[in-house]
Amino acid sequence: MGGVLVTLAVAVGTACAQMFMKAASRPGLGGRSHGLRRDDLLFWTDWIIAASVALIGSTLALSFAGKPVPPLQLVASFLALLLGVTAFPIFLRSFAYAGRAEMEKWGWVVTANLVGIVFLLSAVLLGVRVYEFS
């Protein structure tokens, strides 16, 4: 459970740091004091890539150590890549974006980020199990 909380804290802290850096580096738009847009609150790509790399890395680490790789690890790694890196972006492109290449509604921003954080937390939980096996 500690690994999940640390991961969540790092993910949220990183997102806050990114928002600060974006807001500080852009001039204001249309009378606003900042140049941020709705899409600047999207962090799902970072989280899904981090989860995919972590799953693949832990699978390779077990393999190189000569230890058996649990079938769940292989399936989860494959699904993370397949769903997170290909299917989910296509889904968002089809349903969440308007004609101007901007997210239609705030609900899509929240949904995309929730999916991303679930991928990341799942990778951490699976990684903890894998390292318990070794």
DSSP file (Angstrom, degrees, kcal/mol; ACC not computed):
  #  RESIDUE AA STRUCTURE BP1 BP2  ACC     N-H-->O    O-->H-N    N-H-->O    O-->H-N    TCO  KAPPA ALPHA  PHI   PSI    X-CA   Y-CA   Z-CA
    1    1 A M     >        0   0    0      0, 0.0     4,-2.0     0, 0.0     5,-0.2   0.000 360.0 360.0 360.0 -32.9    0.0    0.0    0.0
    2    2 A G  H  >  +     0   0    0      1,-0.2     4,-2.5     2,-0.2     5,-0.2   0.881 360.0  53.9 -63.0 -38.3    2.9    2.3    0.7
    3    3 A G  H  > S+     0   0    0      1,-0.2     4,-2.4     2,-0.2    -1,-0.2   0.865 107.4  51.1 -64.0 -36.4    4.2    2.0   -2.9
    4    4 A V  H  > S+     0   0    0      2,-0.2     4,-2.7     1,-0.2    -1,-0.2   0.918 111.2  47.1 -67.1 -43.4    0.8    3.1   -4.2
    5    5 A L  H  X S+     0   0    0     -4,-2.0     4,-2.5     2,-0.2    -2,-0.2   0.905 113.1  48.5 -66.4 -40.5    0.6    6.1   -2.0
    6    6 A V  H  X S+     0   0    0     -4,-2.5     4,-2.7     2,-0.2     5,-0.2   0.932 112.8  48.6 -63.5 -44.8    4.2    7.2   -2.9
    7    7 A T  H  X S+     0   0    0     -4,-2.4     4,-2.8     1,-0.2    -2,-0.2   0.921 112.1  48.7 -61.1 -44.4    3.4    6.7   -6.6
    8    8 A L  H  X S+     0   0    0     -4,-2.7     4,-2.6     2,-0.2     5,-0.2   0.914 112.2  48.8 -61.8 -43.3    0.2    8.7   -6.3
    9    9 A A  H  X S+     0   0    0     -4,-2.5     4,-2.6     2,-0.2    -2,-0.2   0.910 113.1  47.0 -63.9 -42.5    2.0   11.5   -4.4
   10   10 A V  H  X S+     0   0    0     -4,-2.7     4,-2.7     2,-0.2     5,-0.2   0.919 113.0  49.3 -65.4 -42.8    4.8   11.6   -7.0
   11   11 A A  H  X S+     0   0    0     -4,-2.8     4,-2.1    -5,-0.2    -2,-0.2   0.929 115.7  42.1 -63.0 -45.7    2.3   11.6   -9.9
   12   12 A V  H  X S+     0   0    0     -4,-2.6     4,-2.4     2,-0.2    -2,-0.2   0.902 115.1  50.8 -68.8 -40.8    0.2   14.4   -8.4
   13   13 A G  H  X S+     0   0    0     -4,-2.6     4,-2.3    -5,-0.2    -2,-0.2   0.906 111.1  48.5 -62.2 -41.9    3.4   16.4   -7.4
   14   14 A T  H  X S+     0   0    0     -4,-2.7     4,-2.6     2,-0.2    -2,-0.2   0.911 110.6  51.1 -64.0 -42.6    4.8   16.1  -10.9
   15   15 A A  H  X S+     0   0    0     -4,-2.1     4,-2.3     1,-0.2    -2,-0.2   0.909 110.6  48.7 -61.9 -42.0    1.5   17.2  -12.4
   16   16 A C  H  X S+     0   0    0     -4,-2.4     4,-2.4     2,-0.2    -1,-0.2   0.908 111.3  49.9 -64.8 -41.1    1.4   20.3  -10.1
   17   17 A A  H  X S+     0   0    0     -4,-2.3     4,-2.4     1,-0.2    -2,-0.2   0.906 110.4  50.3 -64.0 -41.0    5.0   21.1  -11.0
   18   18 A Q  H  X S+     0   0    0     -4,-2.6     4,-2.5     2,-0.2    -2,-0.2   0.915 110.3  50.0 -62.4 -42.6    4.2   20.8  -14.7
   19   19 A M  H  X S+     0   0    0     -4,-2.3     4,-2.8     2,-0.2     5,-0.2   0.918 110.6  49.6 -62.9 -43.2    1.2   23.1  -14.3
   20   20 A F  H  X S+     0   0    0     -4,-2.4     4,-2.7     1,-0.2    -1,-0.2   0.930 112.2  47.7 -60.9 -45.2    3.3   25.7  -12.4
   21   21 A M  H  X S+     0   0    0     -4,-2.4     4,-1.5     2,-0.2    -2,-0.2   0.890 113.3  47.8 -65.4 -39.3    6.0   25.6  -15.1
   22   22 A K  H  X S+     0   0    0     -4,-2.5     4,-1.0     2,-0.2    -2,-0.2   0.936 114.8  45.5 -65.4 -45.8    3.4   25.9  -17.9
   23   23 A A  H  < S+     0   0    0     -4,-2.8     3,-0.4     1,-0.2    12,-0.3   0.883 114.2  48.4 -65.9 -38.7    1.6   28.8  -16.2
   24   24 A A  H  < S+     0   0    0     -4,-2.7    -1,-0.2    -5,-0.2    -2,-0.2   0.783 112.8  47.9 -73.2 -26.3    4.9   30.6  -15.4
   25   25 A S  H  < S+     0   0    0     -4,-1.5    -1,-0.2    -5,-0.2    -2,-0.2   0.588 100.4  72.5 -94.6  -9.2    6.3   30.3  -18.9
   26   26 A R  S  < S-     0   0    0     -4,-1.0     9,-0.3    -3,-0.4    10,-0.1  -0.839  76.4-123.9-110.3 142.6    3.3   31.5  -20.9
   27   27 A P        -     0   0    0      0, 0.0     7,-0.1     0, 0.0     6,-0.1  -0.385  45.3 -84.6 -72.7 161.3    1.9   35.0  -21.3
   28   28 A G        -     0   0    0      5,-0.2     2,-0.4     7,-0.1     7,-0.3  -0.223  39.0-137.9 -64.8 155.1   -1.7   35.5  -20.5
   29   29 A L  S >  S-     0   0    0      5,-1.8     3,-2.1     1,-0.2     5,-0.2  -0.961  70.3 -14.9-117.3 132.0   -4.5   34.9  -23.1
   30   30 A G  T 3  S-     0   0    0     -2,-0.4    -1,-0.2     1,-0.3     3,-0.1   0.839 131.2 -41.8  50.9  46.1   -7.5   37.1  -23.7
   31   31 A G  T 3  S+     0   0    0      1,-0.3    -1,-0.3    -3,-0.1     2,-0.2   0.429 109.1 125.4  84.9  -2.7   -7.2   39.2  -20.5
   32   32 A R    <   -     0   0    0     -3,-2.1    -1,-0.3     2,-0.2    -4,-0.0  -0.528  68.1-125.8 -87.1 159.4   -6.4   36.2  -18.3
   33   33 A S  S    S+     0   0    0     -2,-0.2     2,-0.3    -5,-0.2    -5,-0.2   0.505  91.9  41.0 -81.8  -3.5   -3.3   36.2  -16.1
   34   34 A H        -     0   0    0     -5,-0.2    -5,-1.8     2,-0.1    -2,-0.2  -0.925  69.3-136.4-139.8 163.9   -2.1   32.9  -17.6
   35   35 A G        +     0   0    0     -9,-0.3     2,-0.2    -2,-0.3    -7,-0.1   0.046  57.1 134.9-108.1  24.7   -2.0   31.2  -20.9
   36   36 A L        -     0   0    0    -10,-0.1     2,-0.3    -7,-0.1    -2,-0.1  -0.466  34.0-165.3 -78.9 145.7   -3.2   27.8  -19.8
   37   37 A R    >   -     0   0    0     -2,-0.2     3,-1.5     1,-0.0     4,-0.3  -0.772  38.0 -98.2-120.8 169.5   -5.8   25.8  -21.7
   38   38 A R  G >  S+     0   0    0      1,-0.3     3,-1.9    -2,-0.3    -1,-0.0   0.874 120.3  59.3 -55.7 -41.7   -7.9   22.8  -20.7
   39   39 A D  G >  S+     0   0    0      1,-0.3     3,-1.6     2,-0.2    -1,-0.3   0.679  88.1  74.6 -66.0 -16.8   -5.6   20.4  -22.5
   40   40 A D  G <  S+     0   0    0     -3,-1.5    -1,-0.3     1,-0.3    -2,-0.2   0.666  87.5  63.1 -68.8 -14.0   -2.7   21.6  -20.2
   41   41 A L  G <  S+     0   0    0     -3,-1.9     2,-0.6    -4,-0.3    -1,-0.3   0.316  77.7 109.4 -91.1   8.4   -4.4   19.6  -17.4
   42   42 A L    <   +     0   0    0     -3,-1.6     4,-0.1     1,-0.1    68,-0.1  -0.768  25.7 152.4 -89.6 120.5   -3.9   16.3  -19.3
   43   43 A F     >  +     0   0    0     -2,-0.6     4,-1.9    66,-0.2     3,-0.3   0.304  41.5 104.1-123.8   2.9   -1.3   14.0  -17.7
   44   44 A W  H  > S+     0   0    0      1,-0.2     4,-2.6     2,-0.2     5,-0.3   0.832  76.7  57.8 -60.6 -33.8   -2.6   10.6  -18.8
   45   45 A T  H  > S+     0   0    0      1,-0.2     4,-2.3     2,-0.2     5,-0.2   0.934 107.2  47.4 -64.2 -44.4    0.1   10.3  -21.5
   46   46 A D  H  > S+     0   0    0     -3,-0.3     4,-2.3     1,-0.2    -1,-0.2   0.923 114.9  46.6 -59.3 -44.6    2.9   10.6  -18.9
   47   47 A W  H  X S+     0   0    0     -4,-1.9     4,-2.1     2,-0.2    -2,-0.2   0.876 112.4  47.6 -71.5 -38.0    1.3    8.2  -16.6
   48   48 A I  H  X S+     0   0    0     -4,-2.6     4,-2.5     2,-0.2    -1,-0.2   0.907 113.5  48.0 -70.8 -40.2    0.5    5.5  -19.2
   49   49 A I  H  X S+     0   0    0     -4,-2.3     4,-2.7    -5,-0.3     5,-0.2   0.930 111.9  49.9 -64.8 -43.5    4.0    5.6  -20.6
   50   50 A A  H  X S+     0   0    0     -4,-2.3     4,-2.3    -5,-0.2    -2,-0.2   0.906 112.0  48.5 -60.4 -41.3    5.5    5.4  -17.1
   51   51 A A  H  X S+     0   0    0     -4,-2.1     4,-2.5     2,-0.2    -2,-0.2   0.920 112.0  48.5 -64.8 -43.9    3.3    2.4  -16.3
   52   52 A S  H  X S+     0   0    0     -4,-2.5     4,-2.5     1,-0.2     5,-0.2   0.922 112.9  47.2 -63.4 -44.8    4.2    0.7  -19.6
   53   53 A V  H  X S+     0   0    0     -4,-2.7     4,-2.8     2,-0.2    -1,-0.2   0.905 112.5  50.4 -64.0 -41.1    7.9    1.2  -19.1
   54   54 A A  H  X S+     0   0    0     -4,-2.3     4,-2.5    -5,-0.2     5,-0.2   0.921 111.9  47.0 -64.1 -43.7    7.7    0.0  -15.5
   55   55 A L  H  X S+     0   0    0     -4,-2.5     4,-1.9     2,-0.2    -2,-0.2   0.933 115.9  44.0 -64.0 -45.2    5.9   -3.2  -16.5
   56   56 A I  H  X S+     0   0    0     -4,-2.5     4,-2.6    -5,-0.2     5,-0.2   0.907 113.7  52.0 -66.6 -40.9    8.3   -3.9  -19.3
   57   57 A G  H  X S+     0   0    0     -4,-2.8     4,-2.6    -5,-0.2    -2,-0.2   0.916 110.5  46.2 -62.0 -44.6   11.3   -3.1  -17.1
   58   58 A S  H  X S+     0   0    0     -4,-2.5     4,-2.0     2,-0.2    -1,-0.2   0.861 112.1  52.1 -69.0 -33.3   10.2   -5.4  -14.3
   59   59 A T  H  X S+     0   0    0     -4,-1.9     4,-2.2    -5,-0.2    -2,-0.2   0.933 112.7  44.7 -65.2 -45.8    9.5   -8.2  -16.8
   60   60 A L  H  X S+     0   0    0     -4,-2.6     4,-3.1     2,-0.2     5,-0.2   0.892 110.3  55.2 -65.0 -39.5   12.9   -7.8  -18.3
   61   61 A A  H  X S+     0   0    0     -4,-2.6     4,-1.5     1,-0.2    -1,-0.2   0.918 110.5  45.2 -61.3 -43.4   14.6   -7.6  -14.9
   62   62 A L  H  <>S+     0   0    0     -4,-2.0     5,-2.3     2,-0.2     4,-0.2   0.921 114.1  49.6 -64.3 -43.4   13.0  -10.9  -13.9
   63   63 A S  H ><5S+     0   0    0     -4,-2.2     3,-1.6     1,-0.2    -2,-0.2   0.927 111.0  47.8 -62.9 -46.7   13.9  -12.5  -17.2
   64   64 A F  H 3<5S+     0   0    0     -4,-3.1    -1,-0.2     1,-0.3    -2,-0.2   0.787 106.5  58.7 -67.0 -26.4   17.5  -11.4  -17.0
   65   65 A A  T 3<5S-     0   0    0     -4,-1.5    -1,-0.3    -5,-0.2    -2,-0.2   0.480 116.6-116.3 -79.6  -1.3   17.8  -12.6  -13.4
   66   66 A G  T < 5S+     0   0    0     -3,-1.6    -3,-0.2     1,-0.3    -2,-0.1   0.675  71.5 134.9  76.2  16.9   16.8  -16.1  -14.7
   67   67 A K      < -     0   0    0     -5,-2.3    -1,-0.3    -6,-0.2     2,-0.1  -0.694  63.8 -98.9 -97.4 151.1   13.6  -16.1  -12.7
   68   68 A P        -     0   0    0      0, 0.0    -1,-0.1     0, 0.0    -5,-0.0  -0.448  32.6-131.1 -68.8 140.4   10.3  -17.2  -14.1
   69   69 A V        -     0   0    0     -2,-0.1     5,-0.1    -6,-0.0   -10,-0.1  -0.824  25.0-118.8 -92.7 121.7    8.1  -14.4  -15.3
   70   70 A P    >>  -     0   0    0      0, 0.0     4,-1.5     0, 0.0     3,-0.8  -0.322  17.2-126.6 -58.8 138.6    4.5  -14.8  -13.9
   71   71 A P  H 3> S+     0   0    0      0, 0.0     4,-2.6     0, 0.0     5,-0.2   0.858 110.4  60.0 -55.5 -36.0    2.0  -15.1  -16.7
   72   72 A L  H 3> S+     0   0    0      1,-0.2     4,-2.8     2,-0.2     5,-0.2   0.883 102.2  53.7 -59.2 -38.1    0.0  -12.2  -15.2
   73   73 A Q  H <> S+     0   0    0     -3,-0.8     4,-2.4     2,-0.2    -1,-0.2   0.921 109.9  46.2 -62.6 -44.8    3.0  -10.0  -15.7
   74   74 A L  H  X S+     0   0    0     -4,-1.5     4,-2.3     2,-0.2    -2,-0.2   0.926 114.9  46.3 -64.8 -44.7    3.3  -10.9  -19.4
   75   75 A V  H  X S+     0   0    0     -4,-2.6     4,-2.8     1,-0.2     5,-0.2   0.924 113.6  48.8 -64.3 -44.7   -0.4  -10.4  -20.0
   76   76 A A  H  X S+     0   0    0     -4,-2.8     4,-2.6    -5,-0.2    -1,-0.2   0.901 111.2  50.2 -64.0 -40.8   -0.5   -7.1  -18.1
   77   77 A S  H  X S+     0   0    0     -4,-2.4     4,-2.0    -5,-0.2    -1,-0.2   0.934 113.4  45.4 -62.2 -45.9    2.6   -5.8  -19.9
   78   78 A F  H  X S+     0   0    0     -4,-2.3     4,-2.9     1,-0.2    -2,-0.2   0.928 114.8  47.1 -64.1 -45.7    1.0   -6.6  -23.3
   79   79 A L  H  X>S+     0   0    0     -4,-2.8     4,-3.2     2,-0.2     5,-0.7   0.879 108.5  55.5 -65.1 -37.8   -2.4   -5.2  -22.4
   80   80 A A  I  X>S+     0   0    0     -4,-2.6     4,-1.6    -5,-0.2     5,-0.6   0.929 113.5  41.3 -60.9 -44.0   -0.8   -2.0  -21.0
   81   81 A L  I  X>S+     0   0    0     -4,-2.0     4,-1.5    -5,-0.2     5,-0.6   0.948 118.8  45.1 -67.0 -47.6    1.0   -1.4  -24.3
   82   82 A L  I  X>S+     0   0    0     -4,-2.9     5,-2.2    -5,-0.2     4,-0.8   0.950 125.4  29.0 -63.4 -51.1   -2.0   -2.4  -26.4
   83   83 A L  I  <>S+     0   0    0     -4,-3.2     5,-3.4     3,-0.2    -3,-0.2   0.928 125.8  41.9 -77.7 -46.4   -4.7   -0.5  -24.6
   84   84 A G  I  <<S+     0   0    0     -4,-1.6    -3,-0.2    -5,-0.7    -2,-0.2   0.848 123.1  33.7 -73.8 -34.5   -2.8    2.4  -23.2
   85   85 A V  I  <<S+     0   0    0     -4,-1.5    -1,-0.2    -5,-0.6    -3,-0.2   0.692 135.8  12.6 -98.5 -20.2   -0.6    3.3  -26.1
   86   86 A T  I  X<S+     0   0    0     -4,-0.8     4,-1.6    -5,-0.6    -3,-0.2   0.734 125.6  40.3-119.7 -58.5   -2.9    2.5  -29.0
   87   87 A A  I  ><S+     0   0    0     -5,-2.2     4,-2.5     1,-0.2    -3,-0.2   0.914 113.5  50.5 -67.5 -44.5   -6.5    1.9  -28.1
   88   88 A F  H  ><S+     0   0    0     -5,-3.4     4,-2.7     1,-0.2     5,-0.2   0.920 110.3  48.4 -65.8 -44.1   -7.0    4.6  -25.5
   89   89 A P  H  > S+     0   0    0      0, 0.0     4,-2.5     0, 0.0    -1,-0.2   0.905 112.9  49.1 -61.1 -37.9   -5.6    7.4  -27.6
   90   90 A I  H  X S+     0   0    0     -4,-1.6     4,-2.1     2,-0.2    -2,-0.2   0.908 110.2  51.6 -66.0 -40.4   -7.7    6.3  -30.6
   91   91 A F  H  X S+     0   0    0     -4,-2.5     4,-2.1     2,-0.2     5,-0.4   0.938 111.6  46.7 -59.5 -47.7  -10.8    6.2  -28.2
   92   92 A L  H  X>S+     0   0    0     -4,-2.7     4,-2.3     1,-0.2     5,-1.1   0.908 110.5  52.5 -63.0 -41.3  -10.0    9.8  -27.0
   93   93 A R  H  <5S+     0   0    0     -4,-2.5     4,-0.3     1,-0.2    -1,-0.2   0.892 113.3  44.9 -61.0 -38.4   -9.5   11.0  -30.6
   94   94 A S  H  <5S+     0   0    0     -4,-2.1    -1,-0.2    -5,-0.2    -2,-0.2   0.846 131.8  14.1 -74.6 -34.9  -12.9    9.6  -31.6
   95   95 A F  H  <5S+     0   0    0     -4,-2.1    -3,-0.2    -5,-0.2    -2,-0.2   0.737 122.9  46.7-116.7 -28.4  -15.0   10.8  -28.7
   96   96 A A  T  <5S+     0   0    0     -4,-2.3     8,-3.3    -5,-0.4     2,-0.3   0.710  92.7  77.7 -97.2 -20.7  -13.3   13.4  -26.5
   97   97 A Y  B   < -A  103   0A   0     -5,-1.1     6,-0.2    -4,-0.3     2,-0.1  -0.715  63.4-144.7-101.1 142.5  -11.9   15.9  -29.0
   98   98 A A    >   -     0   0    0      4,-3.0     3,-1.6    -2,-0.3     4,-0.1  -0.263  42.3 -87.2 -86.6-179.9  -13.8   18.6  -30.8
   99   99 A G  T 3  S+     0   0    0      1,-0.3    -1,-0.1     2,-0.1    -2,-0.0   0.740 125.5  60.7 -62.3 -24.9  -13.0   19.8  -34.4
  100  100 A R  T 3  S-     0   0    0      2,-0.2    -1,-0.3     1,-0.0     3,-0.1   0.229 118.6-107.4 -89.0  15.2  -10.5   22.3  -33.1
  101  101 A A  S <  S+     0   0    0     -3,-1.6     2,-0.4     1,-0.2    -2,-0.1   0.845  83.4 121.1  61.1  36.2   -8.3   19.5  -31.6
  102  102 A E  S    S-     0   0    0     -4,-0.1    -4,-3.0   -64,-0.0    -1,-0.2  -0.961  74.7 -93.3-125.0 147.5   -9.3   20.6  -28.1
  103  103 A M  B     -A   97   0A   0     -2,-0.4    -6,-0.2    -6,-0.2   -65,-0.1  -0.334  30.7-140.1 -59.8 135.9  -11.1   18.4  -25.5
  104  104 A E  S    S+     0   0    0     -8,-3.3     2,-0.3     1,-0.1    -1,-0.1   0.928  74.3   7.0 -64.0 -48.4  -14.8   18.9  -25.6
  105  105 A K    >>  -     0   0    0     -9,-0.3     4,-0.9     1,-0.1     3,-0.9  -0.903  68.9-113.0-139.5 160.7  -15.6   18.9  -21.9
  106  106 A W  H 3> S+     0   0    0     -2,-0.3     4,-2.2     1,-0.2     3,-0.3   0.817 111.2  68.5 -62.3 -31.4  -13.9   18.9  -18.5
  107  107 A G  H 3> S+     0   0    0      1,-0.2     4,-2.6     2,-0.2    -1,-0.2   0.842  96.3  53.5 -59.3 -33.5  -15.3   15.4  -17.9
  108  108 A W  H <> S+     0   0    0     -3,-0.9     4,-2.8     2,-0.2    -1,-0.2   0.864 106.0  52.6 -69.8 -35.3  -13.0   14.0  -20.6
  109  109 A V  H  X S+     0   0    0     -4,-0.9     4,-2.2    -3,-0.3   -66,-0.2   0.945 113.2  43.9 -62.6 -47.7   -9.9   15.6  -19.0
  110  110 A V  H  X S+     0   0    0     -4,-2.2     4,-2.5     2,-0.2    -2,-0.2   0.925 114.7  49.3 -63.5 -45.5  -10.9   14.0  -15.7
  111  111 A T  H  X S+     0   0    0     -4,-2.6     4,-2.4     2,-0.2     5,-0.2   0.928 111.3  48.4 -61.0 -47.2  -11.6   10.6  -17.4
  112  112 A A  H  X S+     0   0    0     -4,-2.8     4,-2.2     1,-0.2    -1,-0.2   0.916 113.9  46.7 -61.3 -43.5   -8.4   10.6  -19.3
  113  113 A N  H  X S+     0   0    0     -4,-2.2     4,-2.5    -5,-0.2    -1,-0.2   0.882 110.7  52.3 -67.5 -37.8   -6.3   11.4  -16.2
  114  114 A L  H  X S+     0   0    0     -4,-2.5     4,-2.2     2,-0.2    -2,-0.2   0.918 109.7  48.9 -63.7 -42.3   -8.2    8.8  -14.1
  115  115 A V  H  X S+     0   0    0     -4,-2.4     4,-2.2     1,-0.2    -2,-0.2   0.925 112.1  50.0 -61.7 -43.5   -7.5    6.1  -16.7
  116  116 A G  H  X S+     0   0    0     -4,-2.2     4,-2.1     1,-0.2    -2,-0.2   0.909 111.3  46.8 -61.9 -43.3   -3.8    7.1  -16.8
  117  117 A I  H  X S+     0   0    0     -4,-2.5     4,-2.9     2,-0.2     5,-0.2   0.851 109.6  54.3 -70.8 -32.7   -3.4    7.0  -13.0
  118  118 A V  H  X S+     0   0    0     -4,-2.2     4,-2.4     2,-0.2    -1,-0.2   0.919 108.5  49.7 -64.8 -42.5   -5.2    3.6  -12.8
  119  119 A F  H  X S+     0   0    0     -4,-2.2     4,-2.1     2,-0.2    -2,-0.2   0.942 113.6  46.3 -57.6 -47.7   -2.6    2.3  -15.4
  120  120 A L  H  X S+     0   0    0     -4,-2.1     4,-1.9     1,-0.2    -2,-0.2   0.927 113.8  46.2 -64.1 -46.7    0.2    3.7  -13.3
  121  121 A L  H  X S+     0   0    0     -4,-2.9     4,-2.5     1,-0.2    -1,-0.2   0.868 111.3  53.2 -66.1 -35.6   -1.1    2.4   -9.9
  122  122 A S  H  X S+     0   0    0     -4,-2.4     4,-2.7    -5,-0.2     5,-0.2   0.901 107.3  51.7 -64.1 -40.6   -1.8   -1.0  -11.5
  123  123 A A  H  X S+     0   0    0     -4,-2.1     4,-2.5    -5,-0.2    -2,-0.2   0.897 110.3  49.0 -62.9 -39.8    1.8   -1.2  -12.7
  124  124 A V  H  X S+     0   0    0     -4,-1.9     4,-2.4     2,-0.2    -2,-0.2   0.936 112.0  47.8 -65.6 -46.1    3.1   -0.4   -9.3
  125  125 A L  H  X S+     0   0    0     -4,-2.5     4,-1.8     1,-0.2    -2,-0.2   0.919 114.6  46.0 -61.2 -43.4    0.9   -3.0   -7.6
  126  126 A L  H  X S+     0   0    0     -4,-2.7     4,-2.4     1,-0.2    -1,-0.2   0.896 110.8  53.2 -66.9 -39.9    1.9   -5.6  -10.1
  127  127 A G  H  X S+     0   0    0     -4,-2.5     4,-2.4    -5,-0.2    -2,-0.2   0.885 106.3  52.8 -61.5 -39.6    5.6   -4.6   -9.8
  128  128 A V  H  X S+     0   0    0     -4,-2.4     4,-1.4     1,-0.2    -1,-0.2   0.916 110.4  48.1 -61.9 -42.7    5.4   -5.1   -6.0
  129  129 A R  H  X S+     0   0    0     -4,-1.8     4,-1.5     2,-0.2    -2,-0.2   0.907 110.4  51.9 -63.6 -41.6    4.0   -8.6   -6.5
  130  130 A V  H  X S+     0   0    0     -4,-2.4     4,-1.3     1,-0.2     3,-0.3   0.923 109.3  48.7 -62.8 -44.5    6.7   -9.4   -9.0
  131  131 A Y  H  < S+     0   0    0     -4,-2.4    -1,-0.2     1,-0.2    -2,-0.2   0.763 106.4  57.3 -70.7 -23.1    9.5   -8.3   -6.7
  132  132 A E  H  < S+     0   0    0     -4,-1.4    -1,-0.2    -5,-0.2    -2,-0.2   0.832 105.0  53.0 -70.6 -32.1    7.9  -10.4   -3.9
  133  133 A F  H  <        0   0    0     -4,-1.5    -2,-0.2    -3,-0.3    -1,-0.2   0.823 360.0 360.0 -69.1 -31.4    8.2  -13.4   -6.2
  134  134 A S     <        0   0    0     -4,-1.3    -1,-0.2   -67,-0.1    -2,-0.2   0.493 360.0 360.0 -81.4 360.0   11.9  -12.9   -6.8
